[in-house]
Amino acid sequence: GFVSSYLLYLLAAASEGASAEFHAKVRDQGLRVPEWRVLTILVEQDGAMITRLAKFALMEQSRLTRIIDQMIDKELVQRAPDENDGRRVRIWLTAEGRRRAEALVDDARGHEADILASLPPSEAERLKPALQSLIEALEARA
């Protein structure tokens, strides 16, 4: 039928199925999924601006700003003015935020490997490049 072969359903169902187990682990660590997304982005791009974090965290900037405030209260991240433009604010990991983020990134890598291992190797090799191409094509349309 239409729904079972509809691209948007397939993408959402795959994301939900792949994420559920790992997101439970994130919550077991006392974090919410949006907080995990921010931490993992900052592991690679520490000092990012909220606009960039919002893009990769898949949420509106106003919502992310409130989450960042809560993360500051938990001493996971800190705000600091941009060195070159004091009007801009950058978000940095604290030592505790980095420790927690790096541990979860390691867990996420293992989780991803387990998921990909459930596919035939030829499909596993093509999956991420195909999704990256789709994302690029959608961004070009926007």
FENDA-V960964 format. One record per helix or strand of 2 or more residues. SS is the DSSP state (2 for helix, 1 for strand). FROM is the first residue (numbers start at 1). TO is the last residue. If there is no record, write none. Layout:
SS,FROM,TO ; SS,FROM,TO
This chain:
2,2,5 ; 2,7,28 ; 2,33,44 ; 1,48,49 ; 2,50,57 ; 2,61,73 ; 1,77,81 ; 1,89,93 ; 2,95,117 ; 2,121,141
